[in-house]
Each structure stands twice: as C-alpha cells, then as structure tokens.
Amino acid sequence: MLRVGIRNKVSPSLLIPQWTCRLSSSDAAEHDDPPFFGMVEKFAKKAEDIIVEKMTSRDKEERDSERRQRKVTGVFDLIRPCNNVLQIAFPLRRDNGELNTIFGWRAQHSHHRSPTKGGLRYSLDVSEDEVKALAALMTYKCAMVDVPFGGAKAGIQIDPLQYTERELEKITRRFTMELAKKGFIGPGTDVPAPDMGTGEREMSWMADSYAMTFGHGNINAYACCTGKPIPQGGIHGRTSATGRGVFYSIRSFISDADYCSQINTTPGVSGKTFIVQGFGNVGLHSCRYLCRHGAKLIGVMEKDGSIWNEEDGIDPKELEDYKLENKTIVGFPKAAATTKNLLEEQCDILVPAAGEKQITTENAHRIKAKIIAEGANGPITPMADRILQENNVLVIPDLYANAGGVTVSYFEWLKNLNHVSYGRLTFKYEKDSNYFLLDSVQKSLEAKFSSGQAGSIPIIPSPDFQSRIAGASEKDIVNSGLEYTMERSAKQIMRAVKEYDLGLDVRTAAYICALQKIYNVYIAAGITF
C-alpha cells in the first residue's frame, strides 16, 4: 500500500488562504494564532510591504510607480507559496508482527536556487502545514546567510522513542526510496539533513539507501544528504553547528552598545544569566558556548520536567552526562526541580530551542528576558512578537539565529562534491610556512642585535600561535567559516534595521535582507511580466 500525492505551485490566489493575502495591521489582530505556514507568511508579508513601498516610492510618475509595484508584488507572489508538496504513506511490519501505516511529507518551498535543502524530523506533531512552514523558513534562512540553496523540509509522523532501531532503519530507508522515486532527493535536486528526532544514524541510512540504488554509479551520490557520520562523508563541527550559530548570533547583538542601551543591559556575554527551553542538540550546544564565554545557565526546561539553580548555575557538561545516563534531566543532583514556567522567569537571555508557538499572546507579556534567541523554528507567534517589541525585548529571529546548521551542511555538501577534506591540501604547507616564518624572524633579530658575537635570540611562539602553528584543521576551517557567516549576516541585519528605522524589529529586518536577495535572483534570471 502506497499513497503519494504531489501538488505543484499554482496561482497564489488559489493556493494561499485568503486571510494571508495583503493583510492590513487591523486584520492581523484578528488572526492571533494562524497555522504555522501562515505565521511564516505573515512575518514575510510585513517585510514585503516595506520593500514594495521603498522600491516603488522612487518612481516619479504615478503610472511608472503602479507598473513597478505590479512587477515587484508579482515576484513576491511567486516567492511565497511552496513549489511542491509530497505526501507519502507506506506500511511498516513491526518487530512484533504488528502492521502500522507510516505517514510522511516532503515540501520544496522554492527552486530559485538548486538544490533545495532542509531537515528531516521524526515527531508526532509533524503535519503538512508544519513541513511547508519549515520549508519556507529554510528558503529565507539560506538567503539570509548567503547559502545557495532553495528551502525544503521533510517529516515523518512518528515518535522515534516508540520504535526499535531496526524499525527506524526500515522507516528511513523506505522513506528515502519513496523520495527518490519522485525526484525529492539527490545531490543536485534535494538534500535532506538531520532535524528533531533524527541524527547521523538516520542520515547514514538515507545516504546508503540512495547510493546503493538511484545513486549507483554517481560519484557524488553521498552528497544526497548532510549530517552524516565522518567516515561516510560527514564534516567535523556539524553536530554542534546550530547551537554554535545561536551563540554567535547572541554575541553579535549583545556586543553592540546600541542594542544593549535599548534593552537596558551592558554589552558582552560574560556575567549574563540565561535559560534554555529544550536540552537537545541545539539547546545543549547553545549552553556550552554561552557558558564558555562567561554566561551562567540558571534554568533548563524539558518536556518531562524543569530544573533551576540561580545561585551556582548549571554545568552543561555535567547535565549532558546525567541525561545520557538517565534519559532525562529530572533528578539532576546539582539543580532543584521546579514546576514554574521558566519561560517567564527573570534572566538576561532566553533560548527557546524546542517546538514552535511557545510564546503567544497568552504569555508574551509575562516574559522577563531581555534577549530571546530563537534556537527553535517559529517559537514566537506574530502577535506575541509585537508584544515583546513593545516591552523592549530584543528577539533574534530563527531565520538568522539557528542558521548555523544549514551553513555547515553547505560546507559538508561542498566537501562531498569536491571529494577532499578541508585543509588536507594545505595543512603541511601551512605548518612548514609558520616554522620558516619563526626561523626568519629569529635570524633577522640575531643579525641585528648580536653584533657578530656568538649567541642566539630564540623566538618562542605564544600559546595561541602554538595551537595554530600546524595549520588549520577541517574543524578549524568549518568553525571559522561559520563564525564569519554569522557575523557578516548580523551586520547585514543591523544595516537593514537602520535603513528602514525598525528599532528592535530585528525579525523584519532579517526577512527584508532575505527577500531582497531572493527577489534579485528572480530578476537576474530575467523574470518579466
């Protein structure tokens, strides 16, 4: 039994719910809790309107302004909906003989760049709407950090904890085959990655299934997905990339005196308190990097309980070890269990790194954090976002804050296509060059100050230079590239904030940056009306 459905992009007026088209601010108040895909559209729509007004206001004649506006809005109408949505249903014979039907989706939001790129999540909350929304976010996310992919996303509606490893392997391999038969996976067409409920293991199964079948004879077959184990073409630094990117996004904004003055705090990460919702891959690594730079973790929220230690803080490594051993953070001996909603507790930085729609109009006015960095996708609803801005809370949006994962996935994809590890061709040369440099400096100083007398002036490298003297490893290159990407993107957002006078509305500025880049791709391709 197999059920497959594909919907291609059609006229926007037929595909998009009417309430998402050209909403006024008064209309928006009536739609406080839209579907997730509609929520992403509302954020994008606000940025679109600002761009359209800016671009058309330059025209002197009213007729030219109207014509240009039709062209600009036409391109944005082309960007907004999903290009393709694939729904799959297939049977699974479980280890106990029981027969289950497994439902899954893959959405390709935009083909303005190829291939499309986006994660694969296993969760009971997976739905078509969620997959479309996450695919749309991925389009804007890739554009924001200048990664040349279109947006995509996949999901299978299961709780992975309720299935054995053998059953999960069967589900993953079958899903891969169904994607491949419909052209929804391939190094040059669509490249999945890990997401909630999946990891290196699932990507290994996916890459192997594709390479042994549809990718047979294709030297680039293992570039069909990213987030793979290192021996299978993965890249060092991918596991921590999203959490590391969250940290870089926080550091970029909290180091800016202008933003700190607006939210009444001092610049710098050191000494700040923070709370994390979700202690999975993103939450864990966000905690690690924040703590390494002097911040204090005072609270952690998980679906089965929360812990709190305001006085001494919580060590992320110790909590990770406890969770690996006990499969939960509940009972961690160096923090107290609490029933309080930690989203609403006093702290400097809040990192929601769990599911979407965690902060709504119901609790937005009770948020006490000064900075919210969206480690998860879509944790704040549109109206809640407005409330937070009015309360002088700086929200670092998901399409920028958690873009570290797709950035390093891009590096892995390039590595797979190049068939060589980063640094391999230059590692020895850089090491020798550094030693030659030290030797040259030493000989120059001896020639200058020894005055012909015997003696040497040893040149001893500093600890920092000694650690880099052998040249850059693959992990060094990846981390450096990620840091540069996040810092450069932050500067782009800050420039947009100033250009459009957006104050603390960083999200709209990020959408403006992303949409302008996508718009330019379509215009450069010769789109005419």
N, C-alpha and C positions, 0 to 999 in steps of 0.2 A: 504494500500500500504506500503510495507516494502521492503527495499533493503539492503541486508547485504553482505559484502564481506570480506573475511579473506585471508591474504597472510602470509604464514609461511616462516621461514628463508630458503633460498635456497643457492645454491653455490654463494659465494661472487662475483665471476666474472660475474654471471648473474644478480645479484641484484644491484650492485653498478655501477653508471655511470663510464665509463672508465677514465674520467679525474680525478676521485678521487683516483684512484689506483696508489700508488707508484709514486707520483708526484715529480719531481725534483724542486729545487728552481726556475729555469728559467721557467719551465712550470707554476708554481704558479702565476707568474706575469701576465700571460695571462688570469687568471681566478680571476679577482679582486672582482667580485660580484657573488659568487656561490649561489645556493639555500641554505636556512638556514641549512638543514640537511648536505649538502656538506660542509658548513662552519664549522660545528662542527667536521666533519670528517677530515678536513684539520688541525685543531688545534690538534686533537688526532693523526693524521698521523705524525706530526712533532715530537711529544713525542715518538711515536712508533719507529721511525727511530733511535732516540738517545738510547732508551732502547735496541733495537736489536744490535746496534753497540757495546754497552757496554757489553752485555751478551755474544756475540759471540767472542769478542776480547780476552776473557780469554782462549780460546781453543788454544793449541799449534800446533796441526796438522791441516792442511787446510781441510782435509776430515771431521774431527770432527766439525770444525767450520761451514762448509756447512750444515752438518746434523743438528746441533743445530739451525742454522739460519732458516732452513725449519720448524723446530718444533715451534720455537718462533713466526715466522711470521704466521704460521698456526693458532696458538692460537689467535693472534691479528685479523686475518681474521674472526675468529669465533666471536670475541667480537663486531666488528664494525657494522654490519647491524642490523636492527630491527628483532626480532624474529617473532612478529605477528603485523599486522595492520588490524584493524576492521573499516569498513566504514558502516554507518547506515543512512538511510533516512526514515522518517516517517511523516505522516500528522498531522497537528495541526488545529483544528477548533477554530478560534479566537473568542473573546467575541462578535464581531460584525457580526459573521457568516461567515467571510472570511476563505477560506481554504488555508493554507500555507504548503509547504514541508520543513521540517527541516533536515539539514544535519549535521552529527557529525562523529567524529573519536575517536578511542582509539588505541594507539600504545603501545606495550610492547617491549621495546628495548632489555632487557637482563633478562634471567632467571638464571643467575649464583647464585643469591640469591632469596629466596621467602619469602614473596610475592613481586610482583612488586609494585612500588609506584610512584605516580605522580599526579599533579593537574588537575582540570577541569576548562577550561576557556570558557567564552562566549564572542565572538568577531567576527565582520565581516571579520577580517583578518585571521581567522582560516582556515587552509588548511591541507591536508595530509602531505605535506612537513614540515610545522611548527610543527605539532604534533609529527612527527618522530624525528625532531631535538630536541625538548624539552624532549622527552623520552630518547634520547641518553645522553643529558646533565644531566638528572636526574640519569642515571646509574653512570656517572663519579662523580657527586655531592655526591651521597650516599657513594661511595667508598672513596672519599676524606675525608669525616668526619666520616668514620667508622660506618655508619648506614647500617645494614644488609638487604638492600632491593635491588631488581633489579629496573631498571628505566622504567617508563611508563608516559604517558600523554594523556589527553583527551581534546577535544574541540568541541564546537557546534557553527556553523556559523550563529550567530545572534548578533544584537545589543540589549543588555538587556534593555536599556533605552526605546526601542520602544515597549516593551511588558508589559502588566499588571502583577501584582503579581500572579493572578490566572493563566494566560497563562504561566508564567515562571515555576510555580509549575507543570503544566501539562507536559511541556517540560522535566523538570528534572526527574519527576517520570517515564515518558515513556522511556527516555534515560537509566535510571537505569535498567528498566526491559529488555531492549534490550541487555545491557551489561551482565546482569545476565544470560540470555538465552544462551549466547555464552561463559560463563565462564570468563568474563572480569571484574568481581567484586566479592569480597569475602574476609573475614578476612585472609585467608591463601593463596589466589591466586593473588588478585589485589586490591589495596587500594587507591582510589582517595582522593583528598584533594582540598581545595579552591585555586583558581588562579584568574587571571584577569577576572573581571565581575561576580565572584561568591564569596560566603562567608558562614557564619554559617547557614543562612537560607536555601541555596541550599543543604548543607551537611545534614541538618536536614531532608529535604525531601528525600534525597537519602538514608540515613540510615533507615528511617521509611519504605520506599518502599521495601527495601531489607529485613528488619527484619520481615515484615508482609507477605512476600511471600516466596522467595527462602531461606531465613534465618529462617523461622519459626521453632521453637524448638531448634535452635542453640544458646546456651548461649553466644557465642562470636559474635553474628550477628552484634552488633553495632560497632564492630571493622572493619567493611567493608569499612569505610571511616574515615578520621580525619578532624579536623577543625570544629567539631560540637559544638553546644551550650553546656554550662556547665551542665544543667540539663539532657542532652541527652548523657552524657559521654565525653564531651569535657574536655579540660585541661586549667587551668589558665596559661596565658602567651603565648598562641598560636597566638593570633591576632597580637601581636607586635613582634613575634619571628623573622621574616625575616628582619625587619628593625633593630632590636636589633643586629642580627647577622652581618648586614652590618657595624654597628658601631664597633663591636668587631673586625671585620676584618681590618678596618681602624686603630683602636687603636694599633693593634698588629704590623702593619708595620710602622706606624708613630712614634712609641715608640722606634724603632730600629735605633740607631745612624748611622749605616752603610748605610741603605737605605736613610735616610734623607740627608746624605752627598752626595749621588749620585744624588739626585734631588735638591740639594741646598736649603734645608729648615732646620728648627730646630725641634728637637724631641718634641712630645706632641701634643695633640688635642687642648688644650687651646690657644686661640688667633688666630686660623686659620679661614679663610673665606671659605664658601662653597656654591655651587649652586646645586639645585636638579631639575632634569627633571622628572616630574610626581609626583603629590601630592596625590597618592592613599595610600593604606595601607603601602606599603614598603617605599615610599618616606616620608610619614608623620612620621613614627616611626624612620626612619633614622635621620630626622631633630630633633626630640625630644631628642634623646640620644646624638647627637653631640652637641646640644645647652646646654644640662645639664652639659656637660663636658667642657664648655667654648668656643666652636666654635661659629662663627657668620654666620647665614643664610642671604645671601645678594640677592639671586635671586631664583625664582621658575618658572618653565616652565610647562604649561599645554596645552592640545590640543586646547583650546579656547582662550588662551592668556597667557602672561607672566608678572610678576611683579618684581620690583627691588628696593632695598633700601640698598645702600652700606654704608651709613653713620651710621644709627642706627640699621640696621639689621631687620629681620622679626621674630616675635614671632610665633613659630609653633602652639601653642595652640590657639592663637587669630585667626590665619589664618584658623585653623581647624573649629573653631566655625563659622567663616564667611562663609566658604564653605558649612557647614551643613545647614546654614540658607538660603544661596543664590544659592546653587548648582553650584557655580563657584568661582574661586579665583579672577576673573576680578572685579575691583572696590574696592578691599580691601583698606580701607582708609589710612593704615599706610605704603603703598608702592606705587610707581609710576608704571603705566602701561608702557610697553615697547614693541617695535617691534623688538628689537635686538635679534639675535640668542644667547641666554645665554650660550649655549654650548661652545661658542668661547670667552666668557668674562674672564677677569683675576680673578683667585681665587686660593686658595690652594688646595681645594678638590672639585671634580665634581662627583655627584652621578646620573648617568642615571638610572632612575627607571621607564621607560615607555616601549617602544617596542624594537624590535630587529633592527639592522642595522641603528643606529642613527649616528654613527661616521664612515665615509667611507673615501676613498681617496679624496673625494671632499672637506672635511672639516678637516681632521685629522691634516694637517699641520698648521691649524689656532687655534688649541686647546692650551690654555694658562695655564690650570690647571696643578699642579704638581703631583697630585694623582687623579686617576679615580677609583672609587669603583663601580663595575657593580652590581647595585641593580636589574636591569632587566636581562633577559636572552638574550645573544647574541647582545648587543648593539654596538659592535665594530667588523668590518669585518677583515678578516685576514691581508690584505694589510695595512689597517689603523692601525692595531695593530703593524705592523712592523715600520710604520712611527712614531708612538708615542714612541716606544722604542728608535729609532734613535734620537728623540728630548728629551730624558731623562725624559719621563713621566712614572711614576710608575702606572701600571694598575693592580688592584687587581681583579682577574677574577671571573666571575659569578659562576663557579662550586665550588668556595670556598666562595665568598663574600655573596651570598644570600642563603647559605645552612642552615641558621638558621630555616627556615620554616620546612624543612623536618626533621631536628634534633628534633624539638619539636613535630612534627607529630609522630615521632617514640616513644617519651615519651607517647603521648596520646594512641597510639596503644597498648603499653605495659600496660598502665593503664586499658584499656578496657579488655585485656586478663586476667589481674590479678584481676579485679573486686574490686579494692580498691584504694582509693585516696592516692597519695603520702603524707607521713607524718602522716597519720591517726593512724598508729600503734605505732608511736614513739613520737608523739607530746607532750603528757602529761609526758611521762617518761623523755624526754629531759628538759622540763621545771622544773620538780622536781629536776633533777640532777644538774642543774645550781644553783638553790637555795641552795641545800645541799653543793655545792662547795663554795659558798659565806659564808655560815654559818661555814664551816670547816676552811676557811681562817681566819675569824673573831675570832673564838675560839683559833686558834693557836697563833695569834698575842696577844690576851689578856693573854694567858698563859705565853707568853714570856716576855711581857713588863709591865704587871700590877703589878707584884711583890707581889701578894697576896692581894693587895688593891682593894677595890671596884672600879669599873669603866669599861667602855666598849670602844672598838675601832670599831666603825661602819664601815662596808665595803659597800661603795656606788658604784654600777655599773656605768660605763661610759655610755653616751647616746647610743653609738654604741652597747655596750653589752646589755643594757636595751631593745633595739629594737629586739634583738635576744634571749633574755632570755627565752622566751616561746617556743623556738624550731623552727624548720624550717617548714613553711607552704608549701603547694603544689607549690605555685608560687615561693617561695624562692628556692625550690629544682630544679624546671624547669629552672629558670634563672641561677642558679649556674651550672647546667649541661650543659646548652647552652654555657655559658662563658668558661667553661673548654674545651668543644669540639672545639670551635673556636680557642682558644689559642693553644691547642695541635696541631691542624691541621696547624696553621700558622707556628709552629716550624718545622713540617714535610716538609712544602714547602720550608722554609728557608734552611733546611739541603740539600734538593734536588738542590736548586739554587747553593749552594757552591760545592756540589759533582760534578755537571755537568758544573760548571762555566758558568752560564746562565745570570749573570748580573742582568738586570731589567726584564728579561723574566720570570716573576712570573707565567704566564699562562702555559707555557710549563712545568715548574716545578710541578705545580698542576696536570696537565694531567699525568705526569710521575708517581707521587705518586698514583693517582687513577688507572692507567693502571697496575701498578705493583701489586696492591692489587687484582684486578680482575684476572690478569694472575695467581697469586698464588692460587686463589680459584679453577680455572680450573685444574691446575697442581695437587693440593691436591686431586681433585676428580678423578685423575687417567687418564686424557686425554692422549691418546697415538696416535702415527702416524705411 
